Amino acid sequence: MSNIAKDDPTNCPKPEDLVTPVLKSNTYTTGRGGTGNMAHNDPQRPEVARAAQDVEAPPQHEPQGPKHYGRGGAANIIEDGQTRKSVEAKRKSEEEKREAAANKGLLAKGKDMLNKLGKK
């Protein structure tokens, strides 16, 4: 599936493309590579070769400390034990306070201007 052009139906993988290959040589590579990672193939026990070739990903661990989410910025940090909703609610309340202060400042400026006009 593509977001720029239509998919080419001939380019999709077929079931036969997804079959695990059979080792046909006398030796095979194991692990991530290197000259010491060669083993002899036993055609009577192909599962041994298959298991030796599979490389498991290192276990994922949850990072300690604050977590970041969204596109970045100081408002997108969650401390341990907090939920995203509580952080967003705190940010919204801070934004509302700033907007209220800005509106109050504008109202005060308008009153000052009207008072100055009235004195003339």
Sequence and secondary structure as in RCSB ss.txt:
>XXXX:A:sequence
MSNIAKDDPTNCPKPEDLVTPVLKSNTYTTGRGGTGNMAHNDPQRPEVARAAQDVEAPPQHEPQGPKHYGRGGAA
NIIEDGQTRKSVEAKRKSEEEKREAAANKGLLAKGKDMLNKLGKK
>XXXX:A:secstr
  SSS   GGGS  GGGGS     SSEEE TT  TT EEE  TT HHHHHHHH           S EE TT SGG
GEE TT  HHHHHHHHHHHHHHHHHHHHHHHHHHHHHHHHHHHH 
